[in-house]
């Protein structure tokens, strides 16, 4: 269905793809795996016309083609769903889907026909999407389905999915995979870029492994396993589990009492009470959209609670600003690295001082920025947290998602926080970097910090947390010991089963 031959692509001095060849066979699900910055997204963006290769050839259905833009790719039956959705929140499902492929004339847009066609397409694949619904009212999983519908509405025969499950709950992943299998049965070819080896083994027929811009392995899924794939991806053996000793909790650092926080559509956090002690990781499990975002943003000073209070080192800090909370020793790794974590057009050095940009040694005595201190800070973060490529002058947007994440984590760890609020620490991060980030979080705990962890990855939150709170519809519905409670039981608590 798709053959990429000897593709090379450079961005300045960075070689993103180095003589890459990949073949995706008709009516298969083909996985592409590799570390952050291995070139996976770049090679697929070349196939979709987002980028043009410096050299190499592309074949679709055995015919050599030139793909100079996404419009060329769409005309050839290629669709792509990006890691960060490209939807307009204030428009309906149907309006988003037909955008750029409108039926009728400019003066007389036939949205009714579009609504009918989209409903029929949704029903055919059992996607359960209302074409008249507003995007901003849909869950992340539903928005994912809208992106699929958008590609299928344009008659895509080949679908490229970039990290499609990064924002889905375990239940949504199962539903999503059922949809992909139905699409394959109906004759579609699917290429999936992912870091999750259990998902690769569950859904794909073939796997291509990339490292440092090159293809280092091609295997049939039925003939491999997670350990062998991890070794190919990273170039060494990788621990596929979290290794940690039992926590040694000390005094309470964070105490939350009957906290209520307003969300977009009513009360998002509804009377939550808990504490986090020095030297422990408290995890929060829950399907996304059940108040986790609002809880963390309230505790980090980004949202003002409706009522209730929270205490840091015994002091009421409920009304403190984000800057004041950071000054007290509370660091925050946000769930959305683009919206809350980085200024994408600024370089790595500039991003490394966000939150400390106003105080010594970053600011010299005369009130001017201290270039030497800034350089020292970013170079320490690059070295300690393995940020690639190690070029402090690059804009943050030029880094892969996982390296953007490592930059944020390094910046917040440099604060030596007494309390770390961390949401989705390994979203869109490769297996080697996941192992690295997990070790850093355990190390911070062992050094005596308190950590409050939110993750949609149930395996991650149960492996890292010393105590686990389950959040549903803004309320804590239980506290469990992650060592002795099964993920099935936690999943049932999350869903009200």
N, C-alpha and C positions, 0 to 999 in steps of 0.2 A: 504493500500500500504506500509506504514512504521509505525512500532510501536516501540517506545523506552520505556523500562520498568525499572523503579527504577535505573536510571543512576546516578552514583556519580563520580565526577572527581575533584581532588585537584591538585593545583600547589604549592608545599611547604605548607605554612600555609593557603593559600587562597583556600577556597572551592568554585569552580566555578559552579559546578552542585551538588545539594544536593537532591538525591532520586527523580530525574525528570522522569516523564512519559508523553509522547506525542504520540498521534495517528493522522496520516494524512490519510484520506480516499481516495480511488481510484477516479481519475478524479475530484478532487476538487482543489481549491486554498486555502491553509491553511496559515494564517499569524501568525507569532510569534513576539510579541511586548514586550517591557520592557525597563527599564532604561539602560544606559551604564553600563556595568559590571554586568548585571543581569544574564548572562550565556547563552544568545541566540546563539551567534556565536559558543561558545564552544560546546554546545549540537549538533549543526548541523555539526561541524567539526568532532565530534565523529561519527555521521552517515555517514560521507564521508571518514572516515579512516585517517583523519589528526592527530587525537588524539585517544588514546585507553582509554576507561573508566576504572576506578578503580573497579567498580562493576556495575551490571545491565545486561540487555539483549536487543538484537536488533532483530526484526522480519521484514522481507521483504516478501510481498505477503503471510503473515501468516506462514512463515517458519523461524525458528530461524537460524540466521547466525552469522558468525564471520567476522567483518570488521576490518582488521589490517592495511590496507593501502588504498589510493585512487584507486589503481588498483583493489582491491577487490570490492570497491563500484561501480566502472565503470562496472566491470563484472556482477554485480547484477542489472545494469540499473540505477544507481544513478549518476547524474551529479551535479556539483556545480559551480556557478559563484560567485567569491569572490568580496568583496567591492573594493579592489584595484586590478585592472585587471592584469592578468598574461599573457601578450602578449609581443612578441619580436618586437620592433618598426621597426627594419631594415629588417624584413621579410614580405612576402606577407600574405594576409588573408589565402590562401590555405596552405601555409607552416606552419603557426601558428596552423591551425586546425588539420593538420595531424601529428603534432609533437608528437611523442610517440605512434602514431597509423598509421605509414606510410604504404602505399600500395606498392606492389612490393618488390624487394630485396634491401639490403643495397647498392649494386652496381648499381642497376637500379630502382631508385625511380620513380614510375608512377604518376608524378604530374598532367599530363593531365587528367587522370581518376579522380583524386582528384578534379581538377578544375570543371569537368563536374558534379560530384556528389554533390559538394558544391553548385554549381549554381542551380541545381535541387532542393536541400533542401531549399535554399534561396527563390527561386520562389514559392515553395509550401506554405511557411509561409509569403510570401510578405515582405521579409526582405530587399530587394533591396541592396544586398551586392555583389560587384564585387570580385570574389575570387583572381583576379590578382593584386588588389590594395595593396599598401604598408600600413602597420598599421599606420606609422607616418603621413600619409596623410589623415587619417580618423578622423572625429569628435568623441567626447567622446560617443555620442549616437550610432554611427556606430560601435565603438569598443565594446560597450555593446552587440550589435547584433552578432558580431563575437564570443564573449564568449558564447552566446546562441548556435550558430551554432557548436561550438567546442564540447559542451556537446551532442547536438542532433546527430552529426556525429558519436558519439560513442554509439548510440542507447539508450540514456537515456530515461527511462520511468518516472523517478522522477527527477525533477529539484529543487535544492536548490539555492535560490537567496538571497545573503547577501547585503542589502541596495542597491537594483538595480537601484533606481531612484535618488540616492544622487547626481549624476553629470549630470542629464538630465534637459533640459528646460521643461516648462509646455507642449509645443506642443509635444516634444519627449516622455514625460510621457504618453500622450494620445495614441500615436502610439504604444508605448511599451505595454500598457495594452491591446490594440486590438490584438497584437501578442500573449500575454499570454492567452487571451480568445480563440483564434483560436487553440492554443496548447491544451488547456483543451478539446475543442470540438473533437480534434483528439486523445483523450485518455490519455493525459499526466496528471500527478499529479505534482502540484507545491507548494513548501513551500517558502514563502517570509518573510525574516527578515526585518523589517522596523520600523522607528520611526514615520512615517507620518500617523496620524489617518484618515485623509480624504482619503488617498489611501487605507488603510485597509478596510474602509467602502465601497469604490468604487469597489474593485477588489476581495476581499476574500469571501469564503463561511463560514469558521470557523476561530476562533481566540484563540490562547493560550497566556496567559499573564504570564510573568515571573518577579520575583522580588527577589533580593538577592540570586540567584542561585536556586530558587524553583519555581514551577508552582503555581500561586495564583488564576488562573481563566481560565476556558474554556467556550467559548460561541459561539453560532451561530451568524454570523455577522448580520443577519436580526433581531436579538432580542436584539441588543445593540446600543449604540450611542457614540459619541466622548467623552462626559463628563464622562460617566460611565467607559469607557476604561481608560481615563486619571487618574481617581480616583484609579482604580485597579493597574495601572502601578506605580504610585508614592506613593500611600498609603494615599493621601489627595486630596482635591479639587484643581484643577489647573486652573489658568486663561488661557483661550484659545485665548486671545487677548492681545495686548500690551497696557498697560496703561501709558499715558504720558500727560503732560501739553504742551501747545504751547511753542515753542522755543523762546528764548530771544537773538537773535544773536547780536553780537557786532562787533568788528573790524575784517577785513579780515586777516586770518592766512595764507591761501594758495591761490595763484593766478597762474593760468595756462594760458599761452598765446601761441596759435597757435602751440601746441606741436605735433611733429611727431616722431613716434618710429617705427623702422624696426622690422618686425617679421620674422618667418621662411620662409614665402611664400609671401614676399612683405611688403608693409606698413601696420602695424597693427593698429597704431594710426595715424589718418590723419587730422592734423590741429585742435586739440581740445583746446577750451578755456572755463574756468569757474573759480569760486572762492568758497572757503569754509570759513565761518566766525566762530569765537569763539562762542560756545554755540549753534551750530546747527549740525544736521546730514544731509549730502547731500548723497543721494543714487544714484547708477548707476544701471539701469536695462538694460538687454540685454541678448540675447542668448549667451551662452558660445562660445568663439572663435571669438568674434567681437571686440577684442582689450582691454578687461578689464584687463587681466593678464599683458599685456605689459605696460598698463598705470600705474597700481599700482607698478609694478617692476621698472619703470622709476622714479616714484616719491619717491621710497624708496632707490634709488641709486644702484639697482641691474642691471639696463640696462641704457645705455647712449642714450639719445634722438638723433635723426637724425638732428632735427632743432627745433626752438621754445625755450621757456624758462619757468621755474616755479620759483615762489618767495615765500619765507617763512618769515613772519613778515616784508615784504617789501624788503628783500634782495634776490638777484639772487643766487639761490643755485643749478642751473641746473647741474653744473659740480662737485658737492660735492660727496664724497664716501658715502656708506651706513653707515659707522661708524660716519662720520662727521654729517650726517643728524640725526642720533640717538642722538648724543651729543647735537644737537640744540634743541631736544625735539620732534622728529618725531618717533613714534612707529609704528611697522608693524606686523599685524597678517596675515600670508600668506595663500593662498588658499589651498596649498598642504602641510599639516603638516609634512608629511614624508620627502619630498624633501627639503623644505625650513624652516621648523619650529623646528625640533628636530634632535638630534643625538640619534638614536633609541637604540644603544647598551650602551649609557651612562646612568647613574642613574638620578633620578629626581633632586637631588641636583645639579649635574653638569649641567643639562639642564636649571635649574632655573637662572644660572648666565650668560648664553650666551648673549653677547652684553654689559655686564658690567664686564666681567671677568678680565679686565685689569686695573680697577680703584678702589680706596678706596670706601667703606670699605672692598670690596671683596679681594683686595690685601693689605697686611699689609705694614708697612713702610719699612721693609727689602726686599720687593719684593716677599715675599712668600704669598701663598693663606691663607686667614684668615678663618679657619674652623668654628669658632664660628659665624662669619657674614654669611657664606654660609648656615649653619644650620638654623640660624634665618630667613634668606630670604625664604628658601624652606618651612619651617614650617608655616610661615605667608601665603604663597601662598596656601598651602594645606588646611589651616583652612579657609581663606577668600573665596577661590574658590572651596571648597568642592571636592578636588581631591581624588579619591578612587582607590585602597586602600591607606590609608595615611601613606605610608612607603617610606621615602626619598631615601632608598638604592636600591629600585627596578629599573631595567632598564626601560626606557621609552617605549620600545617595549612591555612590559608586561601589559601596561594599555590598556583599551578599547579606541576606537577612540574618544569618547566623553570626556573621562578623559584626554587624550593627548591634546585635544583642550582646556580644562579648564586650564591645566598647561601652555600652550602657552599664553592664554589670561591673566592669572594671572601674568606671567612674564612681559608682555608688559604693563599691567596696573600699575605694581609696579614702572614703570618709571615716573608716573604722566605726561603723554605726553601733549604737547600743541596741537599736531595734531596726530590723530590715523588713519592709513590706514588699513582698515580691509576687507579681502576678505573671503566670504563664512563662516561667524562666527559660524554657527550652522550645517555645513555639517556633517552628520552622528552622530548627537547629539540627545539624547532622550528628551522627551517633558518637563520633569522637569528641565533638564539642559538648554534647550532652553529658558524657562521662566527666569531662573537665568541669563543667558548671556544677554538677552534683557534688563533686569533691570540694569545690570552693564553698558551697552552701554548708556542707557538713563541717568544713574547717572553720567557718565563721561561727557556727553553733558551738564547736568545741573550744573556741577562743572566748566564749562567754557571752556572745550576742544572743538576743532573742530574735526569732525569725517567724513571721506570719506568712505562710505560703498558700497561694491560690493557684490551682492548676486544673485544666480540663482533662489532663492525662491522668486517669485514675491510677494506673500503675506507678506513675511518677510520684503522685502525692502520697500514696500508701507506702512507697519505698523510702521516701525522705522524712515523712512526718513521724514525730514521737507520739503525738496525740492528733486525732483526726475529728474535726467537726463537720457534720453534714448539713448543708444549707439547702432549703427548699422554700420557694416563694417568700424569700426574705427572712425566714425563721430558721433557727438552729433546731433541727429535728432529732439530733442525737450526737453523742460523743462516743467514739469507738477507739479501741486499740488496734492500729493497723497491722500489728504483728499477728493478731489472733482472729481478725474479722476478714471474711472472704470479700473479693471485689464484687461478687454477685450480690451479697447482702448489702454492701454499700450502695451498689447501683439501684437496688430496690428502694433503699431509703431515699436516694436522690430523686427517684421518680414517683414516690408515694405508693410503691407496689406492696 
